[in-house]
C-alpha cells in the first residue's frame, strides 16, 4: 500500500516484522468477548505508568462501552499470539466537527512482556491499512512526554512513533499531573494519503472490513473462536 510524506511524495511503510509472522501473530477485529483481556492489558498502564493520564482503571462495563462507541465508525483491533491477545490498537475522532472527519487519533497498548517483539508495529500496520481504506488521511497520536525520563514514563512511545513515520507537531507543557509529578503532552502526526480539492468521503469501518479480511490484513472472525 502506498503512503505519502508531508510534501505528497510517496513513502513506504514496511509491513509487520517477519518475526511476528513466524510466531503466528495475527490481527483481528475486537469482539465483545475480548474486552476483559483488553482491560487486563490496560490496567498496569493506568496503575503503574504515566503513559495514560487516567487515574482509575475503568470498570469492564465502562470499557465495553468505550469499545462499542469507537466501533460504530473506526477499527478496534487486537493482536493474537499463541491463542491469547497480546496487544490492541484503535482509532478515535480527532475532533467532532465535520471538517475534521479525515483526521483521527490513534492509540495502542501492548503487553509489556511483549515489548520489542514487533507486536506494536504489526498492529499499527493493520490499523493504517484499515484507516486508509476508510479514506482517513491524518493520524494523530497524543503522547505523554517527560521532562526527564523516570520509572513511570520514558520516551519509548515517541521513539516508536518516529520509527513509523510520525513527526512532532505540538507540545503542551506540564499539563498532566500523576504520581505527584507534572508531565508534558505532545502531538505527533502522520499523513497516509493525499489531500485534494474534492476529497472522497469517509467510509465506515464495517463497510471495508470484509475487504480487509479478504486481503488477510485482518483475520476473519469466524476462523477463530475465543
JOFENZI-V408613 format. One record per helix or strand of 3 or more residues. SS is the DSSP state (~ for helix, > for strand). FROM is the first residue (numbers start at 1). TO is the last residue. If there is no record, write none. Layout:
# JOFENZI-V408613
[[SS | FROM | TO] [SS | FROM | TO]]
This chain:
# JOFENZI-V408613
[[~ | 18 | 22] [> | 26 | 29] [~ | 32 | 48] [~ | 60 | 71] [> | 76 | 81] [> | 84 | 93] [~ | 98 | 100] [> | 103 | 110] [~ | 112 | 114] [~ | 119 | 133] [> | 138 | 145] [~ | 156 | 163] [> | 167 | 178] [> | 181 | 191] [~ | 205 | 214] [~ | 221 | 223]]
